[in-house]
Amino acid sequence: MTDIEVVRGEIQPWTDYASYRKPAGGDALLAFLADALPAKAARALVAGPHSRELIQLVAARSEHVTVLIRSVSDATDLREAFPGAEITVIAGALDGLANGPYDLVVAADGLDRVLGYDSPALDWPQRAALVTGLAGPDAVVLIGVENEFGLTGLYDRRPVDARHGDDEWRPLHDDPERPTSPDQVLAALPGARLYASFDAAGETHTLLDAAAAAGTRPGRPGARLALEGLAATAAHTPLVAPIATGADAAARAGLLGAVAPGWLAVLGPAGATRTAYTATHSLELGDAGWTVGDRVIPDSVSAEAELFRLAAAEDVPGFRQYAARVDSFPLDDLYPAADGFVRGLTEAPEGASREELLAASWFRFRDRLIAAHRRHPWPPWMVESDDLVTTWLGMSGVEATPELLARGRELADGFAPPAAEGPDVATALADVDEDKKRIKELAGKVFGLERTLRFRDQSLKTREAQLRKLRDELRQYRNSPVLKLHDTARKVAKIRHPKQFARAVKKKLKG
């Protein structure tokens, strides 16, 4: 069965499933929807491009699902993927759909890709009104909102006309009515619960309750979840500065939820949702900390954040004392509890010994210390070699061997963050400054060596002149009468029997 329904505003030929931005989906979003969606909805609407896994989940929770896709070719492909009668695929724009009300409306992809080129130039509130207008009085509605004030957008080094594709038809990025803060979203969608949404090119990486994001601070588990989400988003965006620097500043100001790449607004009687969702975990924040399964992670500052503070204060005794307590990997996901530490969501490498984990922890700590250009009390020649890691391992009571250092480096490299699209401008400029400093230092060394060589060259010339003078004096001395007389006297002095020699000379002279 390949028939699809068509309403006003369809686009042909076109696709939203091969765009630079993927359809809404991802394991984190699926885990969230598994909690938020009602157990059984009579009629559900999925508006805009969404992953097939998401549509399957909505279909499992609904008696009938309508999927609205503006592209005829995308709608045809979905119809072939879902041939059952419980799913209706419609090709057209949101303003052409008028067969509500629905008990469940999912527009997690947002409101940018729901209109066609024949649609009126609707601003964001008008599009949102169309979505909520299709919902029944007790419906659950989910709407994705892209944040134009997001940190990755502010740090985007591309010009404005190169940041978005041509798939929006009626761009909202210059829309003055578009909400760009949590308060504005809540004003546009009264009664909504907001989740800060961190995505990797459209696929949700992390969902974090906006209030929890606003309440967290640098080094805490909530800030780490947001930072990992921002790093996943930044991996697809060329930046002017490291995203971690801005994220820490936003967390200190209580604005981490306001600078997320976007939000997911939930309206209506949704199911019991948790505070945060990742691809592998669902977390709930309570008085005791973050609950993950049967574990509790303290909502405290990580070991890495504390060590960074001690290093910046040049408190080497305090750093040494704290380092002696460190016993696991990694330091940025290790939180003090009682007399020890509790690991967060990061799983330690299997089969690694305590010594190997500590070596990996210190290598990762050094990498992050250098990458962020943080202050520390150690000389540069230690930072640029393994001497610093060796020193820190000694503080932890571990003797560093070449084999242990190599294994630690290998384990640390396995936990590298997502690679961004080229170095950010701030880091590049900092590297240029470092290169200029090295050039100046090397130029000074070259000048000193050249001066030393000139001195040595002059010294060699002086010694050569002295040697020539001595050779001339020696030559003159060898040719002098005094030396000839000395040679004759020396030879005469060797005669053992002078009388016999004299008689022999007289006899020879007579003959």
Secondary structure, DSSP 4 states (H G I P E B T S, - for coil): ----EE-TT-BSS--SSSSSSPPBB-HHHHHHHHHHS-S-EEEEEEES-B-HHHHHHHHHTEEEEEEEESBHHHHHHHHHH--STTEEEEES-GGG-----EEEEEETT-SSSS--TTS----HHHHHHHHHHTEEEEEEEEEEEE-TT-HHHHTB-S-GGGSS-S--SS--TT-TTS--SHHHHHHHSTT-EEEEEEEETTEEEEEEEHHHHHH--TTSHHHHHHHHHHHHHHTTS-BSS-HHHHHHHHHHTT-TTTTSSEEEEEESS-----SEE-SS-EEEEETTEEEETTEEE-SS--HHHHHHHHHHTT-HHHHHHHHTT--SS-GGGEEEETTEEEE-SPPPPTT--HHHHHHHHHHHHHHHHHHTT---SS-HHHHTSTHHHHHHHHHTT----HHHHHHHHHHHHTTPPPPPSS--HHHHHHHHHHHHHHHHHHHHHHHHHHHHHHHHHHHHHHHHHHHHHHHHHHHHHHTSHHHHHHHHHHHHTT-S-HHHHHHHHHHHHH-
